[in-house]
Amino acid sequence: MSDDSVLVAGAGPVGLLTALGLARSGIRVTVLESEPAIVNSPRAIVYHWSVLDGLERLGILEDAKRIGLPKQDYMYRIFRTGESICWSLAALADHTAHPYNIHLGQNRLAEVALEHLRRLPGTSVLWNTRVTGLVQDASGVTVQASTPEGPRELRAGWVVGADGARSAVRQALGLEFAGTTWPERFVATNVRYDFQRLGLALATLMIDPQYGAIIVKIDNSGLWRCTYCEDASLPEEGVLERMPAYFRAILEPGTGYELMQYSPYRMHQRAAERFRVGRVVLAGDAAHVTNPTGGLGLTSGMFDCFVLYEALAATIHGEIGDEVLDRYSDERRRIFWERASPQACENKRLIYHSRDPARLEEDLQTLRRFATDKDFVIERSMFTKRLESPSLLRRNGA
Ligand SMILES: Cc1cc2nc3c(=O)[nH]c(=O)nc-3n(C[C@H](O)[C@H](O)[C@H](O)COP(=O)(O)OP(=O)(O)OC[C@H]3O[C@@H](n4cnc5c(N)ncnc54)[C@H](O)[C@@H]3O)c2cc1C
């Protein structure tokens, strides 16, 4: 491989979207994925309205919309009192061409990106290829990988590390991943149960210190995602045994649910000290991880991707100096620590830890404005747009 090609580590959504963006910009790109196929554990499900322009620029919005579930309605449900506070993203109609979110498993979004990537010349995906290390010099990067056939070396001009929270690329760069790990565990479940019979919206944030949950309709086949929280000191192998007690508490008595998939997760607020070292750049969970309350994790990763593929392609085509990648690193790291991470922590506190009734009442007084004040809905819904960076090809976003 010569120096104008890119190796992307990780065929998760960020890796595949970045590879697609690069390939559409005329860059030869190879994706290295440790697993034999796209990983389908239950994780991101909600794509906020604010990322849809970016998916459109990548040419995949229509497909995502067709196989996903576009939705506008939202609800806070206060579990103990049954109070519901409802609002709709229809309030954004004058502000965006896409005033809705899309619900779609992140594995399915990754499949859409892969399908589009495969149609482009100069692209390949190497499955069962685990990045184990890398060395770089002035003209490129040599990546070491393990494969079922044995160790392998690959060479490219640039590497994008999109290999998730435990990123081997980040570790090979010797970068710190400073931050905190929460003492709780989230349990993400995909279940068949008609949550609308409980009067819930298609996306409901259920506030309760014991039974708090994010409950989201996945598709029209009756599949829903319910993510609840438990103390991480409880043994992980007991998650399945404890689960029926949780669902008994939140579902209508006498009604059954069918568990289709589940996965326990530890949660962190962490970011790499830098997102770029020489010819290697980090994106998505490899660069930063947050607890998923409010769906800001992949949202941040997508906003990394949208500016990164453009900046890296322009660097490779000689249209801009590579210092643009330092700006990428500074800008995306700043937005993570100043906006995404604090908001995700605040969301987690409200949904899962509202133990103080006086504080909860204070919060509710603000949240009730969602139901009555369109400007408030617009202002709050604009938050995820503030996680976006303007194109780095234009100085100061001008
Ligand atoms: C329960 C839960 C719900 C969530 N819900 C949302 C949501 O609704 N909205 C949202 O925005 N975010 C959400 N998130 C966060 C979201 O899942 C992550 O931010 C997202 O997965 C990051 O994508 P990624 O491509 O960066 O990393 P990953 O999805 O982790 O993909 C990394 C890929 O790299 C591969 N890989 C790993 N190591 C190597 C290696 N050494 N060599 C080669 N390949 C490797 C992995 O197999 C994987 O395919 C949620 C997370 C959880 C846990």
The ligand as an SDF file (V2000), in Angstrom:
LIG
                    3D

 53 58  0  0  0  0  0  0  0  0999 V2000
  -26.4990   -0.0190   26.4030 C   0  0  0  0  0  0  0  0  0  0  0  0
  -25.9320    1.0070   25.4840 C   0  0  0  0  0  0  0  0  0  0  0  0
  -26.7810    1.8130   24.7440 C   0  0  0  0  0  0  0  0  0  0  0  0
  -26.2790    2.8050   23.9250 C   0  0  0  0  0  0  0  0  0  0  0  0
  -27.1360    3.5890   23.2390 N   0  0  0  0  0  0  0  0  0  0  0  0
  -26.6700    4.6100   22.4870 C   0  0  0  0  0  0  0  0  0  0  0  0
  -27.5660    5.4210   21.7200 C   0  0  0  0  0  0  0  0  0  0  0  0
  -28.7740    5.2050   21.6820 O   0  0  0  0  0  0  0  0  0  0  0  0
  -27.0300    6.4460   20.9810 N   0  0  0  0  0  0  0  0  0  0  0  0
  -25.6860    6.6820   20.9690 C   0  0  0  0  0  0  0  0  0  0  0  0
  -25.2490    7.6560   20.3170 O   0  0  0  0  0  0  0  0  0  0  0  0
  -24.8010    5.8880   21.6410 N   0  0  0  0  0  0  0  0  0  0  0  0
  -25.2590    4.8550   22.3900 C   0  0  0  0  0  0  0  0  0  0  0  0
  -24.3890    4.0110   23.0140 N   0  0  0  0  0  0  0  0  0  0  0  0
  -22.9380    4.1610   22.8010 C   0  0  0  0  0  0  0  0  0  0  0  0
  -22.5050    3.4360   21.5120 C   0  0  0  0  0  0  0  0  0  0  0  0
  -22.8560    2.0700   21.5700 O   0  0  0  0  0  0  0  0  0  0  0  0
  -20.9980    3.5780   21.2780 C   0  0  0  0  0  0  0  0  0  0  0  0
  -20.6530    4.9310   21.4030 O   0  0  0  0  0  0  0  0  0  0  0  0
  -20.6390    3.0340   19.8780 C   0  0  0  0  0  0  0  0  0  0  0  0
  -20.6570    1.6310   19.8590 O   0  0  0  0  0  0  0  0  0  0  0  0
  -19.2530    3.4990   19.4440 C   0  0  0  0  0  0  0  0  0  0  0  0
  -19.0230    3.0360   18.1490 O   0  0  0  0  0  0  0  0  0  0  0  0
  -17.5430    2.7270   17.6640 P   0  0  0  0  0  0  0  0  0  0  0  0
  -17.6580    2.3200   16.2370 O   0  0  0  0  0  0  0  0  0  0  0  0
  -16.6500    3.8520   18.0410 O   0  0  0  0  0  0  0  0  0  0  0  0
  -17.0590    1.5000   18.5830 O   0  0  0  0  0  0  0  0  0  0  0  0
  -17.6210    0.0230   18.6500 P   0  0  0  0  0  0  0  0  0  0  0  0
  -19.0480   -0.0190   18.3270 O   0  0  0  0  0  0  0  0  0  0  0  0
  -17.1730   -0.5300   19.9560 O   0  0  0  0  0  0  0  0  0  0  0  0
  -16.8580   -0.7290   17.4620 O   0  0  0  0  0  0  0  0  0  0  0  0
  -15.4930   -1.0530   17.5540 C   0  0  0  0  0  0  0  0  0  0  0  0
  -15.2110   -2.1880   16.5820 C   0  0  0  0  0  0  0  0  0  0  0  0
  -13.8090   -2.4610   16.6130 O   0  0  0  0  0  0  0  0  0  0  0  0
  -13.6000   -3.8580   16.7250 C   0  0  0  0  0  0  0  0  0  0  0  0
  -12.3110   -4.0580   17.3830 N   0  0  0  0  0  0  0  0  0  0  0  0
  -12.0350   -3.9740   18.7050 C   0  0  0  0  0  0  0  0  0  0  0  0
  -10.7310   -4.1790   18.9210 N   0  0  0  0  0  0  0  0  0  0  0  0
  -10.1640   -4.4010   17.6970 C   0  0  0  0  0  0  0  0  0  0  0  0
   -8.8490   -4.6550   17.2590 C   0  0  0  0  0  0  0  0  0  0  0  0
   -7.8360   -4.7420   18.1300 N   0  0  0  0  0  0  0  0  0  0  0  0
   -8.6140   -4.8060   15.9300 N   0  0  0  0  0  0  0  0  0  0  0  0
   -9.6460   -4.7110   15.0260 C   0  0  0  0  0  0  0  0  0  0  0  0
  -10.9160   -4.4820   15.3960 N   0  0  0  0  0  0  0  0  0  0  0  0
  -11.1710   -4.3170   16.7120 C   0  0  0  0  0  0  0  0  0  0  0  0
  -14.8010   -4.3530   17.5240 C   0  0  0  0  0  0  0  0  0  0  0  0
  -15.0220   -5.7440   17.3170 O   0  0  0  0  0  0  0  0  0  0  0  0
  -15.9180   -3.4800   16.9600 C   0  0  0  0  0  0  0  0  0  0  0  0
  -16.4850   -4.0490   15.8000 O   0  0  0  0  0  0  0  0  0  0  0  0
  -24.8700    2.9810   23.8260 C   0  0  0  0  0  0  0  0  0  0  0  0
  -23.9940    2.1440   24.5240 C   0  0  0  0  0  0  0  0  0  0  0  0
  -24.5160    1.1680   25.3420 C   0  0  0  0  0  0  0  0  0  0  0  0
  -23.5690    0.2650   26.1000 C   0  0  0  0  0  0  0  0  0  0  0  0
  1  2  1  0
  2  3  1  0
  2 52  2  0
  3  4  2  0
  4  5  1  0
  4 50  1  0
  5  6  2  0
  6  7  1  0
  6 13  1  0
  7  8  2  0
  7  9  1  0
  9 10  1  0
 10 11  2  0
 10 12  1  0
 12 13  2  0
 13 14  1  0
 14 15  1  0
 14 50  1  0
 15 16  1  0
 16 17  1  0
 16 18  1  0
 18 19  1  0
 18 20  1  0
 20 21  1  0
 20 22  1  0
 22 23  1  0
 23 24  1  0
 24 25  2  0
 24 26  1  0
 24 27  1  0
 27 28  1  0
 28 29  2  0
 28 30  1  0
 28 31  1  0
 31 32  1  0
 32 33  1  0
 33 34  1  0
 33 48  1  0
 34 35  1  0
 35 36  1  0
 35 46  1  0
 36 37  1  0
 36 45  1  0
 37 38  2  0
 38 39  1  0
 39 40  1  0
 39 45  2  0
 40 41  1  0
 40 42  2  0
 42 43  1  0
 43 44  2  0
 44 45  1  0
 46 47  1  0
 46 48  1  0
 48 49  1  0
 50 51  2  0
 51 52  1  0
 52 53  1  0
M  END
$$$$
